[in-house]
Amino acid sequence: MAWAPLALLLVTAATVTTAATAATAATAGNRHSTNIAEDARLNVPALVRKYGYPLEEHTVVTSDGYVLTAHRIPHARGERPVLPGAGARTPVLVMHGLMCSSADFLVLGPGSALGYLLADAGYDVWLANARGNYYSRRHLSLDPDERERLDFWRFSWDEIGERDLPALVEHVSAISGRRRMHYVGYSQGTTAFLVMAALRPEYGARFLSFQALAPAAFNEYSDNPARDELMQYESLLDAIAFSNGFGEVLRRRPLFADLGLQHCADGAELQELCAQALTGGSQHVNRTLLPVFAGHNPAGAALRQIIHYAQVQRFGRFARYNFDPVTNMARYGSLRPPEYDVTRVTTPTHLHYGLGDANSLPANVRLLARRMGARAVLHAVPRASFNHFDFIWASDARAQLYEPVLALLRRHDE
Ligand SMILES: *[C@@H]1O[C@H](CO)[C@@H](O)[C@H](O)[C@H]1NC(C)=O
């Protein structure tokens, strides 16, 4: 076509950031964002389609009425769909972290982000969204904006593991015709898998492998006394928040994208501060992309997801949500909530951890490996300074992490 050489010329001259969006993005084997402001604001379906990949939006209803959105990239650019059944691509269910969304596996762009790399490697990619985040803020009968009783927001990652994940598994199987699949979880996405596999082992058996990125479960080692101190107040926080009509945290709003573009962009005075706040001072993120990250993250969560992590730390137990003793008795038949039994996880497990990760401390990940026993294998990301946010945002996440994960997936394929 006539415009193609012109577009190519413009790209090689590196003068275009706004004009040559969709057309060049789809044709070039691009590894970078073509338009920062646009990528910060687009929703996942438009973002993926802009880069020339197919994107399907799926609605999955859980057993307790939450309406989840899963984003599916069924195949790579320029490939043809495959019919469901035995010859179909192997599904990979991908689950985001706390206050995150499916966008986190896409914002690095084609050639760099895990979502696209999985599609390029021949997988049927399912980027899930947990109840309560930007894409899954819906319920059959409860209203997330109702401030009186806040019934929509009475959940933690216990429900995400026990109810969201099984519903997603059944949906993926029904659509793809494949009974078994891989799982890639990041941070809270790993917590939710362990919850699912401990409470409902029949679902653990549906996975060919469990790739745990920055695993979060046991929290017995700490390097943050101030945070530990704060954890003592978790039950107070729960009570005060709920009686004041506050059950949701950091819902995604257009304002975040605006703030990001204003203060995190190249040339902005506050860019370094923004990098600290958003990426924990990562040394491996491309600062130019910070507004894109800020446009998609945070994506909202229930306050109880945070409180549940606080309980894990406070009580030194990886256990179910702690209510008052009476409620605990009614729910669990014991005064204290039962621990998640991680020895019930039968899925071949690979724990990928960062030596510079202050959120998922290496000592806690090694403890998880010991508790899980022989089926868990530890993999430290080679680069020593790799931190919690580098798992989704580092420029070299592909070389440091995603390529090794892809090799492990192939090894466990059927
Ligand atoms: C950072 O990202 C921008 C925008 O995608 C890109 O133009 C630039 O080349 C990247 N820098 C590096 C060092 O990769």
The ligand as a Gaussian input file, in Angstrom:
#p B3LYP/6-31G(d) Opt

LIG

0 1
 C       11.537000       3.276000      26.431000
 O       10.234000       3.297000      25.887000
 C       10.078000       4.238000      24.821000
 C        8.613000       4.247000      24.442000
 O        8.119000       2.983000      24.160000
 C       10.994000       3.842000      23.672000
 O       10.854000       4.761000      22.619000
 C       12.437000       3.803000      24.175000
 O       13.259000       3.324000      23.143000
 C       12.549000       2.894000      25.375000
 N       13.888000       2.972000      25.914000
 C       14.654000       1.912000      26.072000
 C       16.008000       2.184000      26.667000
 O       14.315000       0.788000      25.767000

